[in-house]
């Protein structure tokens, strides 16, 4: 059975693109529905047709970014053997996403975690999916003897996420350039010298 491709209505697409564009240089809190509508060239009513409110629109933009990111991760891991090699690739891909998609970095690092609604959103469900993937790879590494078994997998995952996010925070806040290769190398050297068996 062929998968049906759903197309986004033109008005909805304009709204999503307007939100992305505005978030390049503005904080979420500073935006109004009126500004989003003017930037999109649509009525405010059309925004409410597709989204419950401004935050629902923000979560939708993040969800789309995360869907693309998970597709990229799946592609990037094809043909890679060994848990440490997979983790290296995930670290590199994550930094690359933050470095080249500032709106994604701003939303995930600065804008959503202060709202309980985020933790009920489809976007957060995708974040949890990514978390589970990391844990699975760490468990694979423990089972294969690549990663120490005396460290909780969740602690290793937290160290990876924490280091990644802090390394890319200036990209989100100040729009500073991030060297994907140099940052990934520093992070993997730091983390893997601590977790390698």
C-alpha positions in Angstrom: 0.0 0.0 0.0 1.5 3.3 -1.1 1.9 6.0 1.6 -0.2 9.1 0.8 1.7 12.3 0.7 -0.1 15.1 2.5 0.5 18.6 1.2 0.4 21.6 3.4 -2.2 24.2 2.4 -0.5 27.3 1.0 -1.9 29.6 3.8 -0.6 27.3 6.5 2.8 27.1 4.8 3.0 30.9 4.7 2.3 31.0 8.4 4.9 28.4 9.3 7.5 30.2 7.1 6.6 33.6 8.6 7.2 32.2 12.1 10.6 30.7 11.0 11.6 34.0 9.5 10.6 36.1 12.5 12.4 33.7 14.9 15.7 34.3 13.1 16.2 37.6 15.0 13.3 37.8 17.5 12.4 36.0 20.7 9.1 34.1 20.7 7.7 36.2 23.5 8.2 39.4 21.5 6.1 38.2 18.6 2.4 38.8 18.2 -0.2 36.9 16.2 -0.7 40.2 14.3 2.9 40.4 13.3 3.0 36.8 12.2 -0.2 37.4 10.1 1.3 40.5 8.4 4.6 38.7 7.7 2.7 35.7 6.2 0.3 37.9 4.3 -2.7 36.2 5.8 -5.5 37.1 8.3 -5.2 36.4 12.0 -8.2 34.2 11.6 -6.4 31.9 9.3 -3.7 31.4 11.9 -6.3 30.3 14.4 -7.8 28.0 11.8 -4.6 25.9 11.8 -3.1 26.6 15.2 -4.6 26.8 18.7 -2.4 29.8 19.6 1.1 31.2 19.0 2.7 28.5 21.1 1.0 25.7 19.2 2.5 27.3 16.0 6.0 27.3 17.7 5.7 23.6 18.6 4.6 22.9 15.0 7.7 24.6 13.6 9.9 22.6 16.1 8.1 19.4 15.1 8.9 19.9 11.5 12.6 20.6 12.3 12.8 17.5 14.5 11.2 15.3 11.8 13.8 16.4 9.3 16.5 15.9 11.9 15.5 12.4 12.7 15.4 11.5 9.0 18.9 12.9 8.7 20.1 10.9 11.8 18.6 7.7 10.3 20.5 8.4 7.0 23.7 9.3 8.8 23.8 6.1 10.8 23.4 3.8 7.8 26.4 1.5 7.5 28.1 2.6 10.7 29.3 -0.2 13.1 30.0 0.2 16.7 28.3 2.2 19.4 31.1 4.7 19.8 31.2 5.4 16.1 27.4 5.8 16.1 27.6 8.2 19.0 30.3 10.2 17.2 28.1 10.5 14.2 25.1 11.6 16.2 27.2 14.2 18.0 28.5 15.6 14.7 25.0 15.6 13.1 23.5 17.3 16.1 26.1 20.1 16.1 25.7 20.4 12.3 21.9 20.9 12.8 22.4 23.6 15.5 25.1 25.3 13.5 23.2 25.5 10.2 19.6 25.8 11.5 19.6 28.7 14.0 15.8 28.8 14.4 15.9 25.1 15.4 18.7 25.9 17.9 16.8 28.9 19.3 13.5 27.0 19.7 15.0 23.9 21.3 17.5 25.7 23.5 15.7 28.9 24.5 12.0 29.0 23.7 10.1 25.8 24.6 11.3 24.4 27.9 9.6 27.1 30.0 6.2 25.8 29.0 4.4 22.7 30.3 2.5 22.5 27.0 5.8 21.6 25.2 6.1 18.4 27.2 2.7 17.3 25.9 3.4 18.3 22.3 4.2 16.2 19.2 7.6 17.9 19.1 8.6 16.6 22.5 7.5 13.1 21.5 10.1 13.3 18.8 12.7 14.5 21.3 11.9 11.5 23.4 12.3 9.2 20.4 15.8 10.7 19.8 16.5 10.1 23.5 15.5 6.5 23.2 17.8 6.0 20.2 20.8 7.4 22.2 20.0 5.0 25.1 19.7 2.0 22.7 23.1 2.8 21.2 24.7 3.2 24.7 23.2 -0.1 25.8 24.6 -1.7 22.6 28.0 -0.3 23.5 27.8 -1.7 27.0 26.7 -5.1 25.7 29.6 -5.2 23.2 32.2 -4.1 25.8 32.8 -0.7 24.2 31.3 1.4 27.0 31.7 1.0 30.7 28.9 -0.9 32.4 29.3 0.9 35.7 27.8 4.2 34.4 24.1 4.6 34.0 23.2 5.0 30.3 20.9 7.9 31.2 23.9 9.7 32.8 25.9 9.2 29.6 23.1 10.5 27.5 22.6 13.5 29.7 26.4 14.3 29.5 26.1 14.1 25.7 23.1 16.4 25.5 24.4 18.8 28.1 27.7 19.2 26.3 26.1 19.5 22.9 23.7 22.2 24.0 26.2 24.3 25.9 28.6 24.1 23.0 25.9 25.5 20.7 24.2 28.0 23.0 26.1 31.0 21.7 24.9 30.1 18.2 21.3 30.3 19.4 21.7 33.5 21.5 24.4 35.6 19.7 24.4 34.0 16.2 28.1 33.0 16.7 29.5 30.6 14.2 30.0 27.0 15.3 32.7 24.8 13.8 31.0 21.4 13.4 34.2 19.4 13.0 36.2 21.1 15.8 33.3 21.1 18.3 32.4 17.5 17.6 36.0 16.4 18.0 36.3 18.3 21.3 33.1 16.7 22.6 33.9 13.2 21.6 37.4 13.4 23.0 36.1 14.7 26.3 33.2 12.3 26.6 34.7 9.1 25.2 37.9 9.3 27.2 35.6 9.1 30.2 33.3 6.3 29.0 35.5 4.1 26.9 36.1 0.7 28.7 
